[in-house]
Amino acid sequence: CATDGAAICAGCSAGYHLSSSSCTANTCSCFGGTAATGASCTTDGAAICAGCSAGYHLSSSSCTANTCSCSHGTAATGASCTTDGASICAGCNAGYGLSNSACVATLSEATIDATSGTVTAPFVHQSDGYAEIPEGGGHTGAVLAFTVICNGNATATFKAEIIAPDQRSDSFLLQLDDGNKYIWHTLQGLSWFWSSLSPSISMTAGSHTVKLLGREDGIKISALR
């Protein structure tokens, strides 16, 4: 301390650095968010983030852009990708429409893979890209559900690409949302084929759940259209 009463620092508190014998507050920077201040800004001039803007997440004191995914469409980017790793769609491929940030099939055009449906046991997805009610396991409680969008009020029918080896495994129950259940006899075949038309059901414009309910075990399905 060369001069009595002088302001001369020997060291600085957290968030400050020594500059010409004085303690000066550190200044941090942050791309994609808000820079740290005070004791959180541990080194003057460092890139240290305290929080991130929409579309970014904090990773090791830096703000990194979120990455989203989207089946059957274009993934959201920027502020629209609100959570890193989330499945959020910004737009959809032909034959699909946007519903709750996901791309779901529009009935007028699309063929829907069975693996896109949600299964309830004893319906199961198989690694070869189809769903089935395994033979001998019973069918009670089996559900394969698809979310679809109807472009307008319509009467709809469906076909399924199936293997139905015999008369004990050649039908589903068809249900729209939580409505009536209709028996759908699909015909029989030992290799993949397109079934007979389903019973017709009336649909209003908008998003719906089309359900195939188990009626017999031993039937396989790879697609619905």
URDAWO-V708957 format. One record per run of one state. SS is the DSSP state (H for helix, E for strand, - for the rest). FROM is the first residue (numbers start at 0). LEN is the number of residues. If there is no record, write none. Layout:
ss=<SS:SS>
from=<FROM:FROM>
len=<LEN:LEN>
This chain:
ss=<-:E:-:E:-:E:-:E:-:H:-:E:-:E:-:E:-:E:-:E:-:E:-:H:-:E:-:E:-:E:-:E:-:E:H:-:E:-:E:-:E:-:E:-:E:-:E:-:E:-:E:-:E:-:E:-:E:-:E:->
from=<0:15:19:21:25:28:29:32:35:37:40:46:47:48:52:55:59:61:65:68:69:72:75:77:80:86:87:88:92:95:99:101:106:111:113:116:117:120:122:126:129:133:142:150:153:156:159:164:170:176:180:185:188:194:200:203:205:214:218:224>
len=<15:4:2:4:3:1:3:3:2:3:6:1:1:4:3:4:2:4:3:1:3:3:2:3:6:1:1:4:3:4:2:5:5:2:3:1:3:2:4:3:4:9:8:3:3:3:5:6:6:4:5:3:6:6:3:2:9:4:6:1>
